[in-house]
């Protein structure tokens, strides 16, 4: 786990993401859902679709935009965790998608929150 400041930034980003998703009409079902292989940041419903959301928060874009941190390896882990959730909740045949919310919190500026719908697929 990262430093206290990094963890606080991540939690702040997740809170901002939840606020933005709610503003856009999503219903938040769970946050920080833990599985044996990791954690899903947010699980929400957008209409009839179950959405697994990865939140990436940064204080600078010096090393690229936050969404670039959702590598194919991370995507594969999120898909595995989503399957775990669907099995546990017995939600077979449920419409699902994977969104990424990026949060850029530059010091002294208003945070920029962006929702990338259907950012990747389960294939």
C-alpha positions in Angstrom: 0.0 0.0 0.0 1.2 3.5 -0.7 2.0 6.5 1.5 -0.8 8.1 3.5 -1.0 11.0 1.0 -1.3 8.6 -1.9 -4.0 6.6 -0.2 -5.9 9.8 0.8 -5.7 11.0 -2.8 -7.1 7.7 -4.0 -10.0 7.8 -1.6 -10.7 11.4 -2.5 -10.7 10.4 -6.2 -13.1 7.5 -5.5 -15.5 9.9 -3.7 -15.4 12.4 -6.5 -16.0 9.5 -9.0 -19.1 8.4 -7.0 -20.4 11.9 -7.0 -20.0 12.3 -10.8 -21.4 8.9 -11.5 -24.4 9.6 -9.3 -24.8 13.0 -11.1 -24.9 11.1 -14.4 -27.6 8.8 -13.2 -25.7 5.8 -12.0 -26.8 4.0 -8.9 -23.8 3.1 -6.7 -24.2 -0.5 -5.4 -20.8 -1.0 -3.7 -17.4 0.7 -3.3 -14.1 -1.0 -2.6 -15.5 -4.5 -3.2 -12.8 -6.9 -2.1 -12.1 -10.3 -3.7 -9.2 -12.7 -3.3 -7.5 -11.2 -6.3 -8.0 -7.5 -5.5 -10.5 -4.7 -5.2 -13.1 -3.3 -7.5 -13.3 0.5 -6.9 -17.0 1.0 -7.7 -19.9 -1.3 -8.7 -22.9 0.6 -10.1 -26.0 0.3 -12.1 -26.5 2.4 -15.2 -30.1 1.6 -16.2 -30.2 -2.1 -16.7 -26.4 -2.5 -17.0 -24.2 -3.5 -14.2 -21.0 -1.4 -14.4 -17.6 -2.2 -12.9 -15.7 1.0 -12.5 -11.9 1.5 -12.1 -11.0 4.9 -10.7 -7.6 6.4 -11.5 -6.6 9.5 -9.6 -3.5 11.6 -10.2 -2.2 14.9 -8.9 -0.3 15.6 -12.2 -0.4 14.3 -15.7 3.4 14.5 -16.0 3.6 10.8 -16.6 0.5 10.5 -18.8 -3.2 10.7 -18.4 -4.7 8.6 -15.5 -6.6 6.2 -17.9 -3.2 5.0 -19.3 -2.6 3.3 -16.0 -5.4 0.8 -16.7 -3.1 -1.6 -18.6 -4.3 -4.9 -20.2 -3.0 -6.7 -17.1 -5.2 -4.5 -14.8 -8.1 -5.0 -17.2 -7.8 -8.8 -17.0 -7.8 -8.6 -13.2 -10.9 -6.4 -13.2 -12.7 -8.8 -15.5 -11.7 -11.7 -13.1 -13.0 -9.8 -10.1 -16.2 -8.9 -12.0 -16.8 -12.6 -12.8 -16.3 -13.3 -9.1 -18.9 -10.7 -8.1 -21.4 -12.0 -10.7 -21.0 -15.6 -9.5 -21.3 -14.6 -5.8 -24.4 -12.5 -6.4 -25.9 -15.1 -8.9 -26.3 -12.5 -11.6 -25.9 -14.9 -14.6 -26.7 -13.3 -18.0 -26.6 -9.8 -16.6 -25.6 -7.0 -19.0 -22.2 -5.7 -17.8 -19.7 -3.1 -18.9 -16.4 -1.7 -17.7 -15.9 2.0 -17.2 -12.9 4.0 -16.1 -13.2 7.3 -14.2 -10.2 9.5 -14.3 -9.7 12.2 -11.7 -7.0 14.8 -12.0 -6.5 16.7 -8.8 -3.9 19.4 -9.5 -3.0 21.4 -6.3 -4.9 24.7 -6.2 -7.3 23.8 -9.1 -10.7 22.3 -9.3 -10.5 18.5 -9.8 -11.3 17.3 -13.3 -13.4 14.1 -13.4 -14.0 12.2 -16.6 -16.1 9.1 -17.1 -14.9 6.8 -19.9 -17.9 4.5 -20.6 -17.2 1.0 -22.0 -13.4 1.6 -21.6 -12.6 -2.0 -22.3 -14.3 -5.3 -22.8 -14.2 -8.7 -21.1 -12.6 -10.5 -24.1 
